[in-house]
């Protein structure tokens, strides 16, 4: 797959770069996760997206599922939080994958954060995600959310 890279100005003073890492570079996102003591990881079959300035300061993974994409591993370096970086990365993903649904699982405390980016709590999941959520909920308090494209109404 081709590498996708674009400039992004998150705030008035710093230019950040967003890019999809080729599979061979997923190790860079995994090292970023580990450097912050996170258990998250980018799997080989996932698409790994990062924001750099020039080091990786945020990342996420998207895994293709039967009817869309499953978003996992959204993480922003603690020193970079509260600057709109996660929102920018989510918006970029939503625009890039605008033709198919995007689902995620999160702790209930994070629902407002994701709702701000257009996600809504849902019970409608592809079978493979539904089964995974049921397994995860045995040990974690999680809700499923889906990105809904805001469409202008026609009167």
N, C-alpha and C positions, 0 to 999 in steps of 0.2 A: 504494500500500500504506500501511497505517496504521503509524505510528511506535510501536514498542514500547519502553517505558522502565520500569525498576524500580530501587529502591534496593538497594544491596548493601553490607554491612559486611564488608570484607576483613580488617581488623584492628581492634583495640579503640579506635583513636583517630581513624580517618578514615572518612567515608562516601563511597562511590563510587557512581556511577550507570552502569548498563549500558543501552545502547539500540541499536536497529537504525536506521541512518541512511537517510533517503529517498535515492533515486538522485541527486537534485540536490545532495546534501551529501556524496557520495563523495569529492569534492575535499578535504574536511576530513581524511579518513583518509589520502589520498594525500599531503597536506601533512605530516601527522604522520610518515609513512614517510620522506619526503624530509628532514625536519628531523633525522632520526637516520641519515642517509646510507644508508638501506635502499633496495634495488631493488624492494621489494614494491610492489604497487599494487592498488587495488580496481577491478575492471573494471565497466563500466556494467551488465552483466547479473547481476553478483554481488549478494548481500546483504551489506552492510557492517555489522559490529557493533563497538561501541567501549565502553570504560569511561572515564568522566570523573571528575575530582575538583577543579575543574570542567573543567580542560583534558583533552584526550584523553591517556590514559596507556597505553592498550593497544587493540589492534584485531585484527580478522581478517576474512576474506571467505569466504563460502559460495556456491558456484556449483552450481546445479541440474544434475545429469547424469541420464541415462536412468533409473537405478535408485536414485538417492539424491542425496547432496550431496558435493561436493569442497571440503575445507577448505584454504584457502591464506592466506598472509600473517599468521599469528599472530605478533604482535610486541608486546613490552612495553618501555616506555621503560627504558633502562638503570638510571636512578635508582630505578625502581619494582620491580625484579626481586627475587626471593627473598622475596616477600610473599604468594604464593598468588594473585596476580591472574590469571595465565594459567590456572591450574587452575579458578578461579572462572568465567572466561569460557568455558572448554571445557565445564564442567558445565552452565552456562546453555544453551549451544548444544545439548548432548546432550538436555536436558530439553525444549527448545523443538521440536526435530526428532526426537522419540523414535520415530516410526513408520517412518523410513527410515534406511538405512545412511549413515554418514559416512566418507569415505576421505580420506587425506592422504598426501603424499610427504614424507619427511624424511631428513636425514643419519643414518646408523646411530648416531652418538653421541647422538642425541636419542630413540632408541627407549625407553629407560627412563623418560624424562620423560613420553612419551605413554602408555606402558603404565600408569603411575600413574593416568592418567585413563581407563583402560578400553579403550584402543586395543591392537590386536594386529597383528603383522606378517601380511600376507596376500599371496597370489598370485592371489586371486579378485577381479578388477576388471571393471567394465563395459568394453566394447571401447574406447570413446573414452578412458578413463583408462589402460587398458593400453597403447594405442598412444602416448599422450603420455609415459607413464613410460619406455617404450623409447627414445623420442627424447631425453628428458632424461638418461637413463643413459649416453648416448654421451659426455656432457661432465661429468656429476656423479655422485657416489656417493650414490644414493638408494634407500630402501626404501619400499614401500607399506604403509600401515597402515589398519585399519578399526576403527571403534568398534563394540564388541559390548556389547549391553545385558546386564548381569548379572541373570540371572533366578534366583529361588529355586527350588531343586529340591523336588519333591513326592515324599515317600517313602510 
